[in-house]
């Protein structure tokens, strides 16, 4: 589990440090202060351990670019550098409860030298390679070392030896990062059907998803199945469909709220001992829908040792998650994110549970703390 996070020169964040991370971490604050960038930084850091996003079938670096708008990594990569200043390295440091630390960097100059799906490099400490006094960087994807001083990967140090020592030291942390999941509104139904739902069926988890849908969204459904459909073009395809005693509804015809609940709940059911990043889960959801979806995800979090990072603009979601965490014995921390626009330094401070309650009792929305 992550204990703290440091970000430098990434997106609109010149510098940010987040400490006291716990089981469930909620980030609130006004638009544009860096809440989504915090999730993206963790996601991009995870690409060092696993470059590909298994839910979407694309490189995580590509998705970091495309989810905000247009293009891919090769064409638009400079947009993730703070102020597009590619002369400065992006830095993401992860500290774990094990007291171990991964210090990752992205060097713009190296992107044209190495054709990598993950741009992140691990800074190698002296206890891993005591035979050299130079700071070297390691690509897990390609099993290569880079020496920025001589601008060369012929470092005189064996990458195989370094890889073995990294595994000895960081095996659990690598496994924890590898399967990081990013849940946002950009997951397509087609990707969900092909890359997520087939695994749900193979692991016989469809009943738990059906129960969630019956609880709040479609009380009359009996099953969620794959159903074939034929089009005017004479092509036949398979669709996820909800069945009841008198009708079958294809997932494409469902409302955005129930569709999102099915996708998010399914993705959270397939991973274990890793990070789940959730961007604004309240979007398209009635408060009862938020409660049902978050109860499902938080239960999976406890059962499967998931660490959750959630951004939100919803006070209702904060109160719902707080109550569920209390019931389940999960630790919750709420972080207020604000930016000093004169320096673009992002300040992330912990709001204790009592602070949130007091603010609401005196009629102050905790999302509006920046006005105080």
Secondary structure, DSSP 8 states (H G I E B T S, - for coil): -EEEEEEEEETTEEEEEE----SEEEEE-STTSSHHHHHHHHHHHHTTT--EETTTTEEHHHHHHHTTSS--HHHHGGGGBGGG-TTS-EEEEEEETTS-EEEEEE-HHHHTTS--S---EEEE-TTT-TT--S-EEEETTTTEEEBTTTTBS--SS-HHHHHHHHHHHHHHHHHHHHT-EEE-TT--HHHIIIIIIHHHHHTT-HHHHHHHHHHHT-TT--EEEEEEEE-TTS-EEEEEEEE-SS-EEEGGGS-HHHHHHHHHHHHHHS--SSEEEEE-TTTT--HHHHHHHHHHHHHHHHHHT-EEEEE-S-HHHHHHHHHHHHHHT--EEEEEEEEETTTTEEEEEEE-HHHHHHHHHTT--GGGGGG-
